[in-house]
C-alpha cells in the first residue's frame, strides 16, 4: 500500500507555529505506530529562501512538482488577513482542489482557500478574531467562528493556532483510526480528541478554594460510563449541588454534564468498535447505551439529543453517523471510504444494517464492478470481510 502523500505549501511571512504543527503531526516518521505512515513534504511558493515569522528562514528542498503528487494539501496561516494572499499560492490551492485533493487550512489559511473560491457555499471557520473579516470579504462563505474545525466535503478549515493540532489529529483519526490518533497525541502530549464542534474559547470563572473536585469527578465518571449516570449522580459523587455541577461544566468544558457524558460514550464506542471484536450488545452496555438499539440511536431524551440538534427535537444520529462523522461526510468525502476499509468497524452491517440513506449515498458516490456483477460501494464498504 502506497503511503498517503501530504504536502504543505508555504509562502513568505507565514507564522512558524502554524507551519510547524503539520510537520510535527505528519512529518515525523511514526511507522512504528502504523505502517505505512504519511509521506510528508514542504513546498514553497515565491522567492527562495522563504522567511517565516518571527525570525526563521526556510530553504526549500522539495521541488514544486511535488504538489502534483499530493493527496492532501495543507495551508498554514497568512501573514496579514487584510492583504490578498500571494496569487501563486491561490493558484496552487485552486489547482489542487480541481484534482480532488483533500485540503486543510490552519487558522487564517482559510483566507487563501476563500480567495481560491473553494469555500463558496461551504461552512468554514478561522480564528475568531478574523471571522468577521472573512465573512465581509467573502460573503459566499458560511463562516462559523464558534467551532474548532469544520470538515465540509474534502475541505477542512480550523480555528486559530492550537486548533490546527486538533484538525491535524482529526485527519490522522480519519485515515488511521482513533487508536493511532490517540498514540500520536500521547507522543506530543496533547489531548487525543477535541470535537470540531467544541467552542473555540470560553471565559472560565475564577477558581475558588476547594475547587479541585472537577478533574477527579471526570475520571470517576469516565470509569462509570456503563452506568446510567445523571447530573444528580455527578453532584452526589462530588458532594456539590446540581446547579454547581452544571455551572462548572459550562464554565470549564463548554458543555453540559449530559453532553459531556454522551461525548465520552460515543468516543468509547468508537474505540471499542475499532479495536475489539466484542459483540455490539457488549459494547452498548460498556458504553452506557444499554442495548444495541440504544447504541444505534442514542437515548431519546432531549438532553441527549441537544448536542446534535442545537436544542431542537430531531431523531438522534445513527451509529454510522457517530462513527463515520455524518451522512454528509459519507456523501462528500471519497477519501474516507478507503480509510474505512482498513478498519475493523468498516463492517457496520454487523453493528446495525446500513440505513437506506447511507447506502444510497455510497452507491451514488462510487459504484463498482465485480466478477459477479455490479456491486455497490455500500456493499463493498459495509459487507466485505
LINVEN-V754083 format. One record per backbone hydrogen bond with DSSP energy under -0.5 kcal/mol. NH is the residue of the N-H (numbers start at 0). CO is the residue of the C=O. E is the energy in kcal/mol with one decimal. If there is no record, write none. Layout:
# LINVEN-V754083
NH,CO,E / NH,CO,E
This chain:
# LINVEN-V754083
5,3,-0.6 / 5,38,-2.6 / 6,71,-2.6 / 7,40,-2.6 / 8,6,-0.5 / 8,73,-2.3 / 9,42,-2.3 / 12,50,-3.2 / 13,10,-1.5 / 15,52,-2.6 / 18,14,-1.3 / 19,15,-2.1 / 20,16,-1.8 / 21,17,-0.7 / 22,18,-0.8 / 23,19,-2.2 / 24,20,-2.5 / 25,21,-2.8 / 26,21,-1.1 / 26,22,-0.7 / 32,29,-2.1 / 33,29,-1.8 / 38,3,-2.5 / 39,37,-0.7 / 40,5,-1.8 / 42,7,-2.9 / 44,9,-2.3 / 48,57,-0.5 / 49,57,-3.1 / 50,48,-0.6 / 51,55,-2.5 / 52,13,-2.0 / 55,51,-2.8 / 57,49,-3.3 / 58,56,-0.5 / 59,57,-0.7 / 61,41,-0.5 / 65,62,-2.2 / 66,63,-2.1 / 67,64,-1.3 / 68,65,-1.4 / 69,66,-1.3 / 70,4,-2.8 / 71,4,-2.0 / 72,101,-3.1 / 73,6,-2.5 / 74,103,-2.9 / 75,8,-0.6 / 75,73,-0.5 / 82,79,-1.2 / 88,85,-0.6 / 89,85,-2.1 / 90,86,-2.5 / 91,87,-1.8 / 92,88,-2.0 / 93,89,-2.6 / 94,90,-2.6 / 95,91,-2.2 / 96,92,-2.3 / 97,93,-1.9 / 98,94,-1.3 / 99,96,-1.5 / 100,95,-2.3 / 101,70,-2.2 / 102,153,-2.5 / 103,72,-2.9 / 104,155,-2.5 / 105,74,-2.2 / 106,158,-1.1 / 108,105,-2.3 / 109,106,-1.4 / 110,107,-2.0 / 111,108,-0.9 / 112,108,-1.5 / 113,109,-2.6 / 114,110,-2.3 / 115,111,-1.6 / 116,113,-1.3 / 117,112,-1.6 / 118,112,-0.6 / 119,116,-0.7 / 120,139,-3.0 / 121,118,-2.5 / 123,141,-2.1 / 129,126,-1.7 / 130,126,-0.7 / 130,127,-0.5 / 133,129,-2.3 / 134,130,-2.4 / 135,131,-2.3 / 136,132,-2.5 / 137,133,-2.0 / 140,137,-2.2 / 141,121,-2.7 / 142,140,-1.4 / 143,123,-2.8 / 146,143,-0.6 / 147,195,-2.1 / 147,197,-0.6 / 148,195,-1.3 / 149,156,-2.7 / 151,149,-0.6 / 151,154,-2.9 / 152,150,-0.5 / 154,151,-1.1 / 155,102,-3.1 / 156,149,-2.1 / 157,104,-1.0 / 158,147,-3.2 / 162,159,-2.2 / 163,160,-2.0 / 164,161,-1.2 / 165,161,-1.2 / 166,162,-2.3 / 167,163,-2.3 / 168,164,-2.6 / 169,165,-1.9 / 170,166,-1.7 / 171,167,-2.0 / 172,168,-2.7 / 173,169,-2.4 / 174,170,-2.5 / 175,171,-3.2 / 176,171,-0.6 / 176,172,-1.4 / 180,176,-2.0 / 181,177,-2.5 / 182,178,-1.9 / 183,179,-2.5 / 184,180,-2.6 / 185,181,-2.2 / 186,182,-2.0 / 187,183,-1.8 / 188,185,-0.7 / 189,184,-2.0 / 197,194,-1.7 / 203,201,-0.9 / 210,207,-1.3 / 213,210,-0.7 / 215,211,-0.5 / 216,212,-1.8 / 217,213,-2.5 / 218,214,-2.2 / 219,215,-2.4 / 220,216,-2.9 / 221,217,-2.5 / 222,218,-1.2 / 223,219,-0.6 / 223,220,-1.1 / 224,221,-0.6 / 226,223,-2.0 / 228,226,-2.2 / 233,229,-1.9 / 234,230,-2.4 / 235,231,-2.6 / 236,232,-2.5 / 237,233,-2.4 / 238,234,-1.1 / 239,234,-2.1 / 244,240,-2.2 / 245,241,-2.6 / 246,242,-2.3 / 247,243,-2.7 / 248,244,-2.5 / 249,245,-2.0 / 250,246,-2.6 / 251,247,-2.4 / 252,248,-2.5 / 253,248,-1.1 / 253,249,-0.6 / 254,248,-1.2 / 259,255,-2.4 / 260,256,-2.3 / 261,257,-2.4 / 262,258,-2.3 / 263,259,-2.3 / 264,260,-2.2 / 265,261,-2.5 / 266,262,-2.1 / 267,263,-2.4 / 268,264,-2.5 / 269,265,-2.6 / 270,266,-2.5 / 271,267,-2.4 / 272,268,-2.8 / 273,269,-1.9 / 274,270,-2.5 / 275,271,-1.7 / 281,278,-0.6 / 282,278,-2.0 / 283,279,-3.0 / 284,280,-2.0 / 285,281,-2.5 / 286,282,-1.9 / 287,284,-0.9 / 288,283,-2.4 / 289,283,-1.3 / 290,288,-1.8 / 294,290,-1.8 / 295,291,-2.2 / 296,292,-2.4 / 297,295,-0.5 / 297,316,-0.7 / 303,300,-1.0 / 304,300,-1.8 / 305,301,-1.9 / 307,304,-1.8 / 308,304,-1.4 / 309,305,-1.9 / 311,308,-1.3 / 313,311,-0.6 / 320,317,-0.7 / 321,317,-2.1 / 322,318,-2.8 / 323,319,-2.5 / 324,319,-0.6 / 324,320,-1.8 / 329,325,-1.8 / 330,326,-2.0 / 331,327,-2.1 / 332,328,-2.0 / 333,331,-0.6 / 335,332,-1.4 / 336,332,-0.5 / 336,333,-1.4 / 337,333,-0.9 / 338,334,-1.5 / 339,335,-2.7 / 340,336,-2.0 / 341,337,-0.6 / 341,338,-1.1 / 342,339,-2.0 / 343,273,-0.5 / 345,342,-1.5 / 346,343,-1.2 / 347,345,-2.5 / 348,381,-0.9 / 349,346,-1.8 / 350,347,-1.0 / 351,347,-2.9 / 358,354,-2.4 / 359,355,-2.8 / 360,356,-1.7 / 361,357,-2.2 / 362,358,-2.6 / 363,359,-2.4 / 364,360,-1.4 / 365,361,-2.1 / 367,374,-2.1 / 369,372,-2.7 / 372,369,-2.3 / 374,367,-2.5 / 379,375,-2.3 / 380,376,-3.1 / 381,377,-2.9 / 382,378,-1.9 / 383,379,-1.1
